[in-house]
Amino acid sequence: MSNAQHFKVAIIGGGPAGIGVAVGLAKRGVGPVVLIERRTEIGGTPMGYRKKPGGVPTFVEWTRGRVVFGEELAGRLAKRLALTDTAIRLSTQVTKIDPAEKRLTLLGQEGVCDITADAVVLTAGAREQTPAEKGWLAGARTSRVGFTRHLTGWLDGHGLLPARKPVVVGSDLIAYSAAAKMRDAGSDEPVMIDQRRGPSAGLFERFFFRRWTRPDWPGGVTAVEIKGDRYFVGIKSNDGKEWPGDGVIICGELVPNTELALLGGLAVELPSRQLQLARGQALSQPGWFAAGNVLGGFHGAQWCYFNGRRVARTVSHFL
């Protein structure tokens, strides 16, 4: 057996939930703790939503009673993390887990190595459903078809407008946020399609985004086909209605990032891919826990942070 570096707690994921776990453990004097993040910076998805003049703030910071840019919220959380002694490994991917030994195999800038811990917390977040997973969106994957994470990179990372006449698939908070960001960047009013008769975003959420966008809402679209050969040219419904465009953003309906749990044999419900949880958000193997959006559903960044803080208390009691 290799001489793996040992930690009291290992946290997989450096978003708001992972930061919350690390801060909560530090306040309880638990250490050493390592936080593993595959990206080049701490903060998770919110850090990609950069603050810019005239931009669209989309993250509710309940403790301050305001809506802010993701970069602002994530930055404040990262500052709290910096006050702890947490070891941070950026640009590092967990490629394999051994739940019984609490052993993680890491791939990072220095190559492959193993670490072990007395407890492991999974805070890997969630992703949006693919067209195949949605089950009602067919057609080829042409260019200019992307997800919200791509939109963040195009707009906030590179200053690029991916579509002048966009189509947004979905109608929740994430979809309205995407529509508002594209309108703010100079697109036409998006067409928003979903299977629902009415938008899934709440009345308050839709009212907030009316400052930027009032999407064209056909509603009740049961099945559609993405049209185009190499380039997206529009969407056609099964009843023959068509909505032309030059780009589509697929939003919402999050799926937990539980691939590692599945590979390691931890209990995961299928086909939902949701973790099977015991009391205190413990997983099926003793010493394994989960926090944040990896639990399933959609939760805001600040909720994920405080959920991580609560799990840190459970972890400290386990140790």
C-alpha positions as CSV (number, residue, x, y, z in Angstrom):
1,M,0.0,0.0,0.0
2,S,1.3,3.4,-0.9
3,N,2.2,6.1,1.7
4,A,-0.8,8.3,1.0
5,Q,-1.0,11.7,2.8
6,H,-3.6,11.6,5.5
7,F,-6.2,14.3,6.5
8,K,-8.8,14.4,9.1
9,V,-11.4,15.5,6.5
10,A,-11.3,15.6,2.7
11,I,-13.8,17.8,0.9
12,I,-14.5,17.1,-2.8
13,G,-15.6,20.4,-4.5
14,G,-14.6,24.0,-3.9
15,G,-18.0,25.7,-4.4
16,P,-20.1,27.4,-1.7
17,A,-21.0,24.1,0.0
18,G,-17.4,22.9,0.1
19,I,-16.3,26.3,1.5
20,G,-19.1,26.0,4.1
21,V,-17.8,22.6,5.3
22,A,-14.2,23.8,5.5
23,V,-15.2,27.0,7.5
24,G,-17.5,25.0,9.8
25,L,-14.8,22.5,10.5
26,A,-12.2,25.2,11.2
27,K,-14.6,26.8,13.7
28,R,-14.7,23.5,15.5
29,G,-11.0,23.0,15.6
30,V,-11.0,20.0,13.2
31,G,-7.9,19.5,11.1
32,P,-6.0,18.9,9.0
33,V,-8.6,19.5,6.2
34,V,-8.0,19.4,2.5
35,L,-10.4,20.9,-0.1
36,I,-10.1,19.5,-3.7
37,E,-11.3,21.6,-6.6
38,R,-11.0,20.8,-10.3
39,R,-11.2,24.4,-11.5
40,T,-8.4,26.9,-11.2
41,E,-10.1,29.0,-8.5
42,I,-12.3,28.6,-5.5
43,G,-15.9,29.6,-5.6
44,G,-17.6,27.2,-7.9
45,T,-20.3,28.2,-10.4
46,P,-21.0,31.6,-8.9
47,M,-17.4,32.7,-9.4
48,G,-18.0,32.6,-13.2
49,Y,-20.7,35.3,-13.0
50,R,-18.5,38.3,-13.1
51,K,-19.5,41.7,-11.9
52,K,-19.7,44.3,-14.6
53,P,-21.4,47.7,-15.2
54,G,-24.9,47.3,-16.4
55,G,-24.8,43.5,-15.8
56,V,-27.5,41.3,-14.4
57,P,-27.1,40.3,-10.7
58,T,-28.7,36.8,-10.2
59,F,-27.6,35.6,-6.8
60,V,-29.7,36.2,-3.7
61,E,-27.6,37.0,-0.6
62,W,-30.3,36.6,2.1
63,T,-28.1,37.7,5.0
64,R,-27.6,41.1,3.3
65,G,-31.1,41.3,1.8
66,R,-29.9,42.0,-1.8
67,V,-29.3,40.4,-5.2
68,V,-25.6,40.4,-6.2
69,F,-23.3,39.1,-8.8
70,G,-22.0,35.6,-8.3
71,E,-18.4,36.8,-8.2
72,E,-19.2,39.1,-5.2
73,L,-20.9,36.3,-3.2
74,A,-18.3,33.7,-4.0
75,G,-15.5,36.2,-3.3
76,R,-16.8,36.9,0.2
77,L,-17.1,33.1,0.9
78,A,-13.5,32.6,-0.4
79,K,-12.3,35.3,2.1
80,R,-13.8,33.3,4.9
81,L,-12.0,30.2,3.7
82,A,-8.7,32.1,3.5
83,L,-8.9,32.7,7.3
84,T,-8.8,28.9,7.9
85,D,-5.8,26.5,7.7
86,T,-7.6,24.4,5.0
87,A,-5.2,22.9,2.4
88,I,-6.5,23.8,-1.0
89,R,-5.7,21.7,-4.1
90,L,-6.8,23.5,-7.3
91,S,-6.8,22.1,-10.9
92,T,-7.2,18.7,-9.3
93,Q,-9.6,16.0,-10.3
94,V,-10.7,13.1,-8.1
95,T,-10.6,10.1,-10.4
96,K,-11.3,7.2,-8.1
97,I,-12.6,6.6,-4.6
98,D,-12.4,3.7,-2.2
99,P,-15.2,4.3,0.3
100,A,-14.2,1.6,2.7
101,E,-10.6,3.0,3.1
102,K,-11.7,6.6,2.5
103,R,-9.0,6.8,-0.1
104,L,-9.1,9.3,-3.0
105,T,-7.0,9.1,-6.1
106,L,-6.2,12.6,-7.4
107,L,-5.0,13.8,-10.8
108,G,-3.4,17.3,-10.6
109,Q,-0.6,19.4,-11.9
110,E,1.9,17.2,-10.0
111,G,0.6,14.0,-11.4
112,V,-1.3,11.2,-9.7
113,C,-1.4,10.6,-6.0
114,D,-3.6,9.1,-3.3
115,I,-4.8,10.7,-0.1
116,T,-6.8,9.2,2.8
117,A,-9.1,10.8,5.4
118,D,-11.1,10.0,8.5
119,A,-14.1,11.5,6.8
120,V,-15.0,12.6,3.3
121,V,-17.6,15.2,2.2
122,L,-18.9,15.2,-1.3
123,T,-19.8,18.7,-2.4
124,A,-19.6,18.3,-6.2
125,G,-22.7,20.2,-7.1
126,A,-25.0,19.5,-10.0
127,R,-25.3,20.0,-13.8
128,E,-28.1,20.6,-16.2
129,Q,-29.9,17.7,-18.0
130,T,-28.8,16.9,-21.5
131,P,-31.4,16.8,-24.3
132,A,-31.5,13.0,-24.1
133,E,-32.1,13.1,-20.3
134,K,-35.0,15.6,-20.8
135,G,-36.6,13.2,-23.2
136,W,-38.6,15.7,-25.2
137,L,-35.8,17.6,-27.0
138,A,-34.6,15.8,-30.2
139,G,-32.4,16.6,-33.1
140,A,-28.7,17.0,-33.9
141,R,-26.2,18.8,-31.6
142,T,-25.3,21.6,-34.0
143,S,-23.1,24.5,-33.2
144,R,-24.5,27.3,-31.1
145,V,-26.3,24.9,-28.9
146,G,-25.1,25.2,-25.3
147,F,-25.9,25.1,-21.6
148,T,-26.0,27.9,-19.0
149,R,-22.4,27.1,-18.0
150,H,-21.4,27.8,-21.7
151,L,-23.3,31.0,-21.7
152,T,-21.4,32.2,-18.6
153,G,-18.1,31.6,-20.3
154,W,-19.2,33.2,-23.6
155,L,-20.6,36.4,-22.0
156,D,-18.7,36.9,-18.8
157,G,-15.5,35.1,-19.7
158,H,-14.9,36.3,-23.3
159,G,-17.4,39.1,-23.9
160,L,-19.1,37.1,-26.7
161,L,-22.8,37.2,-27.6
162,P,-23.6,33.6,-28.7
163,A,-26.9,34.4,-30.5
164,R,-28.8,37.4,-31.8
165,K,-32.1,35.5,-31.9
166,P,-31.8,33.0,-29.0
167,V,-34.1,30.2,-28.0
168,V,-34.1,29.3,-24.3
169,V,-35.2,25.7,-23.3
170,G,-36.6,25.7,-19.8
171,S,-38.6,28.2,-17.7
172,D,-37.1,28.2,-14.2
173,L,-34.9,30.8,-12.5
174,I,-31.9,29.6,-14.4
175,A,-33.7,30.0,-17.7
176,Y,-34.9,33.6,-16.9
177,S,-31.4,34.5,-15.7
178,A,-30.0,33.3,-19.1
179,A,-32.6,35.2,-21.0
180,A,-31.9,38.4,-19.1
181,K,-28.1,38.1,-19.6
182,M,-28.5,37.7,-23.3
183,R,-30.9,40.6,-23.6
184,D,-28.5,42.7,-21.6
185,A,-25.7,41.7,-23.9
186,G,-27.7,42.9,-27.0
187,S,-29.8,39.9,-28.2
188,D,-33.4,40.1,-29.4
189,E,-36.1,39.0,-26.9
190,P,-35.6,35.2,-26.5
191,V,-38.2,32.6,-27.3
192,M,-38.7,30.5,-24.1
193,I,-40.1,27.0,-24.5
194,D,-41.0,24.3,-22.0
195,Q,-43.5,21.5,-21.5
196,R,-45.3,23.4,-18.9
197,R,-48.4,25.6,-19.6
198,G,-46.9,28.3,-17.4
199,P,-43.3,29.2,-16.5
200,S,-41.8,27.2,-13.6
201,A,-40.1,30.4,-12.3
202,G,-42.0,32.0,-9.4
203,L,-43.9,35.3,-9.8
204,F,-41.3,37.2,-7.8
205,E,-38.5,35.8,-9.9
206,R,-40.2,36.7,-13.2
207,F,-41.0,40.2,-11.9
208,F,-37.4,40.7,-11.0
209,F,-36.2,39.8,-14.5
210,R,-38.8,42.0,-16.2
211,R,-36.3,44.8,-16.1
212,W,-34.2,43.0,-18.7
213,T,-36.4,40.4,-20.4
214,R,-40.0,39.5,-21.2
215,P,-39.5,36.3,-23.2
216,D,-41.9,35.1,-26.0
217,W,-43.7,32.3,-24.2
218,P,-45.6,29.7,-26.3
219,G,-46.0,27.3,-23.4
220,G,-47.1,23.7,-23.4
221,V,-44.6,22.5,-26.0
222,T,-44.6,18.7,-25.6
223,A,-41.8,17.7,-27.9
224,V,-39.5,19.7,-30.2
225,E,-36.7,19.0,-32.7
226,I,-33.6,21.1,-33.1
227,K,-33.2,22.1,-36.7
228,G,-30.0,22.6,-38.6
229,D,-27.2,20.7,-40.2
230,R,-24.0,22.3,-39.0
231,Y,-25.6,25.4,-37.5
232,F,-28.7,25.8,-35.4
233,V,-31.5,27.5,-37.4
234,G,-34.5,27.0,-35.1
235,I,-36.8,24.7,-33.3
236,K,-39.9,22.8,-34.6
237,S,-42.6,21.3,-32.4
238,N,-44.3,18.1,-33.0
239,D,-47.5,19.9,-34.0
240,G,-45.6,21.8,-36.8
241,K,-45.0,25.1,-35.1
242,E,-41.5,26.6,-35.8
243,W,-39.4,29.2,-34.0
244,P,-36.4,30.4,-36.0
245,G,-33.2,31.4,-34.2
246,D,-29.4,31.4,-34.4
247,G,-28.6,29.8,-31.0
248,V,-30.2,27.8,-28.2
249,I,-29.4,27.6,-24.5
250,I,-30.6,24.6,-22.6
251,C,-31.3,25.5,-19.0
252,G,-32.4,24.1,-15.6
253,E,-33.6,20.7,-14.4
254,L,-30.4,19.9,-12.5
255,V,-28.9,16.4,-12.1
256,P,-26.6,15.8,-9.1
257,N,-22.9,15.2,-10.0
258,T,-22.8,11.7,-8.4
259,E,-20.6,9.9,-10.9
260,L,-17.9,9.4,-8.3
261,A,-20.4,8.0,-5.8
262,L,-21.6,5.5,-8.5
263,L,-18.1,4.5,-9.4
264,G,-17.2,3.9,-5.8
265,G,-20.3,1.9,-5.0
266,L,-22.0,4.4,-2.7
267,A,-25.8,4.1,-2.7
268,V,-27.4,6.2,-5.4
269,E,-31.0,6.1,-6.6
270,L,-31.5,5.6,-10.3
271,P,-32.5,7.0,-12.7
272,S,-32.7,10.2,-10.6
273,R,-29.0,9.9,-9.6
274,Q,-29.7,11.2,-6.2
275,L,-27.7,10.1,-3.2
276,Q,-29.3,7.9,-0.6
277,L,-29.0,9.9,2.5
278,A,-29.1,9.0,6.2
279,R,-29.5,11.3,9.2
280,G,-27.2,14.3,9.0
281,Q,-26.7,13.9,5.2
282,A,-24.5,10.9,5.8
283,L,-24.1,8.5,2.9
284,S,-24.3,4.7,2.8
285,Q,-20.7,4.2,3.8
286,P,-19.7,5.3,7.3
287,G,-17.6,8.5,7.3
288,W,-19.0,9.8,4.0
289,F,-21.2,12.8,3.8
290,A,-22.7,15.2,1.2
291,A,-23.7,18.9,1.1
292,G,-25.1,21.4,-1.3
293,N,-26.6,20.8,-4.7
294,V,-25.2,17.4,-5.0
295,L,-28.1,16.4,-2.8
296,G,-30.5,17.0,-5.6
297,G,-32.8,19.8,-6.6
298,F,-31.9,23.5,-7.0
299,H,-30.6,25.6,-4.2
300,G,-29.0,29.1,-4.1
301,A,-25.3,29.5,-3.4
302,Q,-25.8,31.0,0.1
303,W,-28.1,28.1,1.0
304,C,-25.4,25.7,-0.1
305,Y,-22.8,27.5,2.0
306,F,-24.9,27.3,5.2
307,N,-25.8,23.7,4.4
308,G,-22.1,22.9,4.3
309,R,-21.7,24.6,7.7
310,R,-24.4,22.3,9.1
311,V,-22.8,19.2,7.7
312,A,-19.5,20.3,9.3
313,R,-21.2,20.0,12.6
314,T,-22.3,16.4,11.8
315,V,-18.9,15.5,10.6
316,S,-17.2,16.8,13.8
317,H,-19.6,14.7,15.9
318,F,-18.7,11.6,13.8
319,L,-15.0,12.2,14.3
